[in-house]
Amino acid sequence: MDLEISGRSASEIADSLRSLIERGMLRPGDPLPSVRALADELGINRNTAVAAYRQLTQAGVVVTRGRGGTHVADHAVVAQEGFAADSVLRDVGTGNPDPDRIPRLEKALARAAGRPVLYGEPVIDPDLEVWAQQWMTEGLTAAASARLTITSGAADAVERLLAQALTRDDAVALEDPCFLASIHTVRLGGYRPVPVPVDGEGMTVDGLRRALEDGVRAVVCTPRAQNPTGASLSARRAADLRALLRDHPYVLVIEDDHFSMLSRRPYHSLIGPEHRRWALVRSVSKFLGPDMCLAVTASDPETADRLAMRLTPGTTWVSHLLQRLVHAQVTDAATVAAIEDAGEHYAVRNAAFAERLTAHGIPAEAGDGLNLWVSLPTPARSVSEQLMRRGWLARTGDEFVLAVGTPSRQLRLTVHDLEDDDAEQLAADLAAAVRAARGRPVLAEVG
């Protein structure tokens, strides 16, 4: 062993390793000695070596990978939603709503004005609470016990929900492919992501069964408009998942229904009426705009109490001005009609582009949501590189995949704001890019 690791107790060994990392003698991603090798080198009990690694794992300094060993934690930047910075290419991978479909605020701002809110007052605006109670509990089988909490967006809610229930290195079941914010939250929290495959009906039963057998303590699921695939839980799939979870009532189930008011699909929940730890999260960012950082969480009473406790050291409450603004918009008939029109717009534009791709020899089908998930006959990265030569910046599925080892053959495209001519050009360029990536002639598409 070349490393100068020292110590007799778990704390001394952990401090020694932390010092090596801080001095740069161990770098992110570097492997650490096995428990057996460390114990033999230092002449200590193996349980002491295990305890030292556990301390470092809980502090986020190292990560354990089962048979892959223990490694220095690598806090690599995780891809985020939004426009790519400093690119001259036409960006069709943003994941953004259409800014022209986001309701204007002028009328609602006048209604949102009100008296100042002081410390110690209720953290939820009373009018918003009355409206949200119906919005959050309709179709929810566990509605009878639901309590509401307001957070600064869905990602904030999911992060705090996991933090109030888990400790570092706990296992969390995530859809695979997965929403970028969920990947980011789990990795930064020091939890262990367990991938659950997604098909056309959502999270698979066999995948969740394996995750539960692996000891996951939380499940994060998107009931409709799953990002990036666009899949939504069918009634049958939701019932099968509820039946599976019936034997695991204390596993925290988080549903992130991010597309809610824009969705063209019915809401089917995997939260059963007897489940003990659960939360349904709905953000307003997709239909009122990403800058409207507000989400409503309905959860069981104990989870609601613990979530509220997680809020007290930080933001304490979400601005009542923002809460009133949201209430003014979602109770305005014209705004609600505009949201409905936007949902129809996204569905129609995505379906039209899927038809264009199919006509160009790339079979595609639109799901629900802002994006289109396109399967390719060749690795997506090579197709993406070919698209860049034609002026387009697309997002490959590699960024969304939890399971590593096989290059993705999918692109996630945001095309709902393209005019017909641009959409046709992108479809043609994508077909040409696929042919070029497979080494076939593309002269017919040039000029």
C-alpha positions as CSV (number, residue, x, y, z in Angstrom):
1,M,0.0,0.0,0.0
2,D,1.7,3.3,-1.2
3,L,-0.7,5.6,0.8
4,E,0.4,6.8,4.2
5,I,-2.8,5.9,5.9
6,S,-2.5,5.8,9.7
7,G,-4.6,5.3,12.8
8,R,-5.9,2.7,15.2
9,S,-9.5,3.8,15.6
10,A,-12.2,4.4,13.0
11,S,-12.1,8.2,13.6
12,E,-8.3,8.3,13.3
13,I,-8.3,6.4,10.1
14,A,-11.1,8.5,8.6
15,D,-9.2,11.7,9.5
16,S,-6.0,10.3,7.9
17,L,-7.8,9.5,4.7
18,R,-9.6,12.9,4.7
19,S,-6.2,14.6,5.1
20,L,-4.8,12.7,2.1
21,I,-7.8,13.8,0.0
22,E,-7.5,17.4,1.1
23,R,-3.7,17.4,0.3
24,G,-4.4,16.1,-3.2
25,M,-2.7,12.8,-2.7
26,L,-6.0,11.1,-3.3
27,R,-8.1,12.5,-6.1
28,P,-11.8,12.2,-7.1
29,G,-12.5,8.8,-8.5
30,D,-9.3,7.1,-7.0
31,P,-9.9,3.7,-5.5
32,L,-9.2,3.1,-1.8
33,P,-7.8,-0.1,-0.4
34,S,-10.3,-2.9,0.3
35,V,-11.4,-3.4,3.9
36,R,-9.3,-6.5,4.2
37,A,-6.2,-4.8,2.8
38,L,-6.6,-1.7,5.0
39,A,-7.1,-3.9,8.1
40,D,-4.1,-6.1,7.3
41,E,-1.8,-3.1,6.6
42,L,-2.8,-1.2,9.8
43,G,-3.1,-4.4,12.0
44,I,-6.7,-3.6,13.0
45,N,-10.0,-5.4,13.1
46,R,-11.9,-5.4,9.8
47,N,-14.9,-3.9,11.6
48,T,-12.8,-0.9,12.5
49,A,-11.9,-0.4,8.8
50,V,-15.6,-0.8,7.9
51,A,-16.5,1.9,10.4
52,A,-13.9,4.3,9.1
53,Y,-15.2,3.9,5.5
54,R,-18.8,4.3,6.8
55,Q,-17.9,7.7,8.5
56,L,-16.4,8.9,5.2
57,T,-19.4,7.7,3.2
58,Q,-21.9,9.4,5.5
59,A,-19.8,12.7,5.2
60,G,-19.9,12.4,1.4
61,V,-16.1,12.1,1.1
62,V,-16.1,8.6,-0.4
63,V,-18.6,6.4,-2.3
64,T,-19.1,2.7,-2.1
65,R,-19.8,0.7,-5.2
66,G,-20.4,-2.8,-3.8
67,R,-18.0,-5.2,-5.5
68,G,-16.5,-2.2,-7.3
69,G,-14.9,-1.1,-4.1
70,T,-14.7,2.3,-2.3
71,H,-13.6,5.4,-4.2
72,V,-13.0,9.0,-3.5
73,A,-16.2,10.9,-4.2
74,D,-16.3,12.7,-7.5
75,H,-18.7,15.6,-7.4
76,A,-18.9,15.9,-11.2
77,V,-21.2,18.5,-12.7
78,V,-24.5,16.9,-13.6
79,A,-26.2,18.0,-16.8
80,Q,-29.1,20.5,-16.2
81,E,-32.1,21.5,-18.2
82,G,-32.1,24.7,-20.3
83,F,-30.3,26.3,-23.2
84,A,-26.7,25.3,-23.9
85,A,-24.4,28.2,-23.2
86,D,-22.2,29.8,-25.9
87,S,-23.6,27.9,-28.8
88,V,-24.3,29.2,-32.3
89,L,-26.3,26.1,-33.1
90,R,-30.1,25.9,-33.1
91,D,-30.8,24.3,-29.7
92,V,-33.5,21.6,-29.8
93,G,-32.6,20.0,-26.5
94,T,-33.6,22.7,-24.0
95,G,-36.6,21.0,-22.3
96,N,-38.2,24.5,-22.0
97,P,-41.8,25.4,-22.3
98,D,-42.7,27.8,-25.1
99,P,-42.4,31.4,-23.7
100,D,-45.3,32.5,-25.8
101,R,-47.5,29.9,-24.0
102,I,-46.6,31.2,-20.5
103,P,-49.5,33.4,-19.2
104,R,-48.6,37.1,-18.7
105,L,-48.6,38.4,-15.2
106,E,-49.9,42.0,-15.5
107,K,-53.5,41.2,-14.5
108,A,-52.5,38.7,-11.8
109,L,-50.0,41.0,-10.2
110,A,-52.7,43.5,-9.2
111,R,-54.7,40.7,-7.6
112,A,-51.6,39.4,-5.7
113,A,-51.0,42.6,-3.8
114,G,-52.0,42.5,-0.2
115,R,-51.0,43.2,3.4
116,P,-47.5,42.3,4.6
117,V,-47.1,38.8,6.1
118,L,-45.2,38.6,9.4
119,Y,-43.3,36.0,11.3
120,G,-45.4,33.4,13.0
121,E,-48.3,33.6,10.5
122,P,-49.5,30.5,8.6
123,V,-47.0,29.6,6.0
124,I,-49.6,28.7,3.3
125,D,-51.7,31.4,1.9
126,P,-55.3,30.5,2.9
127,D,-56.8,31.0,-0.6
128,L,-54.1,29.0,-2.3
129,E,-54.6,26.2,0.3
130,V,-58.3,26.0,-0.4
131,W,-57.7,25.7,-4.2
132,A,-54.7,23.4,-3.8
133,Q,-56.6,21.0,-1.6
134,Q,-58.9,20.0,-4.4
135,W,-56.2,20.2,-7.1
136,M,-53.9,17.8,-5.1
137,T,-56.4,15.3,-3.8
138,E,-58.6,14.6,-6.9
139,G,-57.8,11.1,-8.0
140,L,-55.5,10.4,-5.1
141,T,-56.5,7.2,-3.3
142,A,-54.7,8.3,-0.1
143,A,-56.4,11.8,-0.2
144,A,-58.2,11.3,3.2
145,S,-55.0,11.7,5.1
146,A,-53.3,14.3,2.9
147,R,-51.6,17.4,4.3
148,L,-50.3,20.2,2.2
149,T,-46.8,21.8,2.1
150,I,-45.5,24.6,-0.1
151,T,-41.9,24.5,-1.4
152,S,-39.7,26.5,-3.8
153,G,-40.3,24.1,-6.7
154,A,-40.5,20.4,-7.3
155,A,-36.7,19.8,-7.0
156,D,-36.7,21.6,-3.7
157,A,-39.6,19.4,-2.5
158,V,-37.9,16.1,-3.6
159,E,-34.6,17.1,-2.0
160,R,-36.2,17.9,1.3
161,L,-38.4,14.8,1.2
162,L,-35.4,12.5,0.7
163,A,-33.4,14.4,3.4
164,Q,-36.1,14.0,6.0
165,A,-36.3,10.2,5.5
166,L,-32.8,9.0,4.4
167,T,-29.1,9.0,5.4
168,R,-26.1,8.9,3.1
169,D,-25.7,5.7,1.1
170,D,-29.4,4.8,1.4
171,A,-30.8,3.3,-1.8
172,V,-33.3,5.3,-3.9
173,A,-35.3,3.8,-6.8
174,L,-35.2,6.1,-9.8
175,E,-36.7,5.7,-13.3
176,D,-34.1,4.8,-15.9
177,P,-33.8,6.9,-18.0
178,C,-34.4,9.6,-15.5
179,F,-35.2,13.3,-15.0
180,L,-31.9,15.3,-14.7
181,A,-32.9,17.1,-11.5
182,S,-33.7,13.7,-9.8
183,I,-30.2,12.4,-10.8
184,H,-28.6,15.5,-9.5
185,T,-30.5,15.5,-6.2
186,V,-29.8,11.8,-5.4
187,R,-26.1,12.1,-6.2
188,L,-25.5,15.3,-4.3
189,G,-27.4,13.9,-1.4
190,G,-25.0,10.9,-1.2
191,Y,-27.8,8.4,-1.8
192,R,-27.4,5.3,-3.9
193,P,-29.5,5.4,-7.1
194,V,-31.1,2.1,-8.1
195,P,-32.3,2.2,-11.7
196,V,-35.8,1.0,-12.6
197,P,-36.5,0.6,-16.3
198,V,-39.3,2.6,-17.9
199,D,-41.4,1.3,-20.8
200,G,-44.5,2.8,-22.6
201,E,-46.6,2.4,-19.5
202,G,-44.1,3.9,-17.1
203,M,-42.0,2.4,-14.3
204,T,-41.9,-1.4,-14.7
205,V,-43.1,-3.8,-12.1
206,D,-40.2,-6.2,-12.4
207,G,-37.8,-3.3,-12.1
208,L,-39.4,-1.9,-9.0
209,R,-39.6,-5.4,-7.5
210,R,-35.8,-5.8,-8.0
211,A,-35.2,-2.4,-6.5
212,L,-37.3,-3.2,-3.4
213,E,-35.4,-6.5,-3.0
214,D,-32.2,-4.4,-3.2
215,G,-33.4,-2.5,-0.1
216,V,-34.5,0.9,-1.5
217,R,-35.9,3.2,1.2
218,A,-37.5,5.6,-1.3
219,V,-39.0,5.5,-4.8
220,V,-39.2,8.6,-7.0
221,C,-41.7,8.1,-9.9
222,T,-43.3,10.3,-12.6
223,P,-46.9,9.3,-13.0
224,R,-47.3,11.0,-16.4
225,A,-45.2,12.8,-19.0
226,Q,-42.1,11.1,-17.7
227,N,-39.0,13.1,-18.6
228,P,-37.3,12.2,-20.9
229,T,-39.4,9.4,-22.4
230,G,-42.9,11.0,-22.2
231,A,-44.4,7.7,-20.8
232,S,-47.4,7.8,-18.4
233,L,-48.6,5.2,-16.0
234,S,-51.5,3.2,-17.3
235,A,-54.3,2.2,-15.0
236,R,-53.2,-1.4,-15.1
237,R,-49.5,-0.6,-14.4
238,A,-50.4,1.7,-11.5
239,A,-52.6,-1.0,-10.0
240,D,-49.8,-3.6,-10.3
241,L,-47.3,-1.2,-8.7
242,R,-49.7,-0.4,-5.9
243,A,-50.1,-4.2,-5.3
244,L,-46.3,-4.6,-5.2
245,L,-45.8,-1.7,-2.7
246,R,-48.5,-3.0,-0.4
247,D,-45.9,-5.2,1.3
248,H,-43.6,-2.2,1.7
249,P,-45.8,0.5,3.3
250,Y,-42.9,2.4,5.0
251,V,-40.9,2.9,1.8
252,L,-41.2,6.6,0.9
253,V,-43.0,6.9,-2.4
254,I,-42.6,10.3,-4.1
255,E,-44.7,11.1,-7.2
256,D,-43.5,14.0,-9.2
257,D,-46.4,15.0,-11.4
258,H,-44.6,17.9,-13.0
259,F,-46.8,18.3,-16.1
260,S,-50.1,18.1,-14.2
261,M,-52.4,20.8,-15.7
262,L,-50.7,20.5,-19.2
263,S,-51.0,16.7,-19.4
264,R,-53.1,15.0,-22.0
265,R,-53.2,11.8,-20.0
266,P,-55.2,10.7,-16.9
267,Y,-53.5,10.7,-13.5
268,H,-53.0,7.1,-12.2
269,S,-51.2,6.9,-8.9
270,L,-49.0,4.1,-7.5
271,I,-49.7,5.4,-3.9
272,G,-52.3,3.0,-2.3
273,P,-54.8,4.1,0.3
274,E,-52.9,2.0,2.9
275,H,-49.4,3.3,2.2
276,R,-47.8,5.0,5.2
277,R,-45.1,7.2,3.7
278,W,-45.9,9.0,0.6
279,A,-45.8,12.4,-1.2
280,L,-47.4,13.8,-4.4
281,V,-45.5,16.9,-5.7
282,R,-46.9,19.3,-8.3
283,S,-45.0,22.3,-9.5
284,V,-46.4,25.2,-11.5
285,S,-43.2,25.8,-13.5
286,K,-44.2,24.0,-16.7
287,F,-47.5,26.0,-17.2
288,L,-46.8,29.3,-15.3
289,G,-43.1,29.4,-16.2
290,P,-39.8,28.2,-14.7
291,D,-39.3,31.4,-12.7
292,M,-42.5,30.7,-10.7
293,C,-40.6,28.6,-8.2
294,L,-43.5,27.1,-6.3
295,A,-44.7,23.5,-5.8
296,V,-47.4,22.0,-3.7
297,T,-46.8,18.7,-1.9
298,A,-49.6,16.5,-0.5
299,S,-48.3,13.9,1.8
300,D,-49.2,11.7,4.8
301,P,-49.3,13.7,8.1
302,E,-45.9,12.4,9.5
303,T,-44.1,13.2,6.2
304,A,-45.8,16.6,6.1
305,D,-44.5,17.4,9.6
306,R,-41.0,16.3,8.9
307,L,-41.0,18.2,5.6
308,A,-42.1,21.3,7.4
309,M,-39.3,20.8,9.9
310,R,-36.8,20.6,7.0
311,L,-38.0,24.0,5.9
312,T,-37.6,25.8,9.2
313,P,-33.8,26.3,9.2
314,G,-33.8,27.7,5.6
315,T,-36.5,29.4,3.6
316,T,-39.1,28.9,6.4
317,W,-41.9,29.6,3.9
318,V,-42.4,30.4,0.2
319,S,-43.2,34.1,-0.4
320,H,-46.8,34.9,0.1
321,L,-46.6,37.3,-2.8
322,L,-45.6,34.4,-5.0
323,Q,-48.4,32.2,-3.5
324,R,-51.0,34.9,-4.2
325,L,-49.7,35.4,-7.7
326,V,-50.1,31.6,-8.4
327,H,-53.6,31.6,-6.9
328,A,-54.6,34.7,-9.0
329,Q,-53.5,32.9,-12.2
330,V,-54.9,29.4,-11.6
331,T,-58.3,30.8,-10.6
332,D,-58.5,33.1,-13.6
333,A,-60.7,31.6,-16.4
334,A,-58.7,33.1,-19.2
335,T,-55.4,31.9,-17.8
336,V,-56.8,28.4,-17.2
337,A,-58.0,28.3,-20.8
338,A,-54.5,29.4,-22.0
339,I,-52.9,26.6,-20.0
340,E,-55.3,24.1,-21.6
341,D,-54.5,25.5,-25.0
342,A,-50.8,25.2,-24.3
343,G,-51.1,21.6,-23.3
344,E,-52.9,20.9,-26.6
345,H,-50.3,22.8,-28.5
346,Y,-47.4,20.7,-27.1
347,A,-49.3,17.5,-27.8
348,V,-50.1,18.4,-31.4
349,R,-46.7,19.8,-32.3
350,N,-44.9,16.7,-30.9
351,A,-47.2,14.3,-32.7
352,A,-46.7,16.2,-35.9
353,F,-43.0,16.0,-35.6
354,A,-43.1,12.3,-34.8
355,E,-45.1,11.8,-38.1
356,R,-42.4,13.8,-40.0
357,L,-39.7,11.6,-38.6
358,T,-41.6,8.4,-39.4
359,A,-42.0,9.7,-43.0
360,H,-38.3,10.1,-43.2
361,G,-37.6,6.5,-42.1
362,I,-37.2,7.1,-38.4
363,P,-40.2,5.5,-36.6
364,A,-41.3,7.8,-33.7
365,E,-44.2,8.2,-31.4
366,A,-45.1,11.1,-29.2
367,G,-45.7,10.6,-25.6
368,D,-46.9,13.2,-23.1
369,G,-44.8,16.2,-22.1
370,L,-42.7,19.0,-23.6
371,N,-40.2,16.7,-25.4
372,L,-40.0,13.9,-27.9
373,W,-38.0,10.7,-27.1
374,V,-36.6,9.4,-30.4
375,S,-35.1,5.9,-30.7
376,L,-32.3,5.5,-33.3
377,P,-30.7,2.6,-35.1
378,T,-27.2,3.7,-34.1
379,P,-25.6,5.3,-31.0
380,A,-27.1,8.8,-30.4
381,R,-23.8,10.5,-29.8
382,S,-22.6,9.9,-33.4
383,V,-25.9,11.1,-34.7
384,S,-25.7,14.2,-32.5
385,E,-22.3,15.0,-33.9
386,Q,-23.7,14.8,-37.4
387,L,-26.6,17.0,-36.5
388,M,-24.1,19.7,-35.2
389,R,-22.5,19.8,-38.7
390,R,-26.0,20.6,-40.0
391,G,-26.6,23.4,-37.4
392,W,-28.6,21.6,-34.7
393,L,-27.8,21.0,-31.1
394,A,-29.6,17.9,-29.8
395,R,-29.5,16.2,-26.4
396,T,-28.5,12.5,-26.3
397,G,-30.0,10.0,-24.0
398,D,-26.7,9.3,-22.3
399,E,-27.3,12.2,-20.0
400,F,-30.5,10.7,-18.6
401,V,-29.3,7.1,-18.2
402,L,-28.4,5.7,-14.8
403,A,-27.2,2.3,-16.0
404,V,-23.7,2.7,-17.5
405,G,-21.9,0.6,-20.1
406,T,-24.0,0.8,-23.2
407,P,-24.2,4.0,-25.3
408,S,-27.7,5.4,-25.6
409,R,-29.6,5.1,-28.9
410,Q,-32.0,7.9,-28.1
411,L,-32.3,11.6,-28.5
412,R,-34.5,13.9,-26.5
413,L,-35.8,16.7,-28.7
414,T,-37.7,19.9,-27.8
415,V,-39.4,20.7,-31.0
416,H,-42.8,22.2,-30.1
417,D,-41.7,25.8,-30.9
418,L,-40.4,25.0,-34.4
419,E,-42.2,26.5,-37.4
420,D,-43.3,23.9,-40.0
421,D,-40.4,24.7,-42.4
422,D,-37.9,24.4,-39.5
423,A,-39.5,21.2,-38.3
424,E,-39.3,19.6,-41.7
425,Q,-35.7,20.7,-42.1
426,L,-34.8,19.1,-38.7
427,A,-36.5,15.9,-39.6
428,A,-34.7,15.7,-42.9
429,D,-31.4,16.6,-41.3
430,L,-31.9,14.0,-38.6
431,A,-32.5,11.3,-41.2
432,A,-29.4,12.4,-43.0
433,A,-27.4,12.4,-39.8
434,V,-28.5,8.8,-39.0
435,R,-27.4,7.7,-42.5
436,A,-24.1,9.5,-42.1
437,A,-23.5,8.0,-38.7
438,R,-24.1,4.5,-40.1
439,G,-21.7,5.2,-43.0
440,R,-24.3,5.4,-45.7
441,P,-24.5,8.0,-48.6
442,V,-26.3,11.2,-47.8
443,L,-25.9,13.0,-51.1
444,A,-29.7,13.1,-51.6
445,E,-30.1,15.3,-48.6
446,V,-27.3,17.8,-49.6
447,G,-28.3,21.1,-51.3
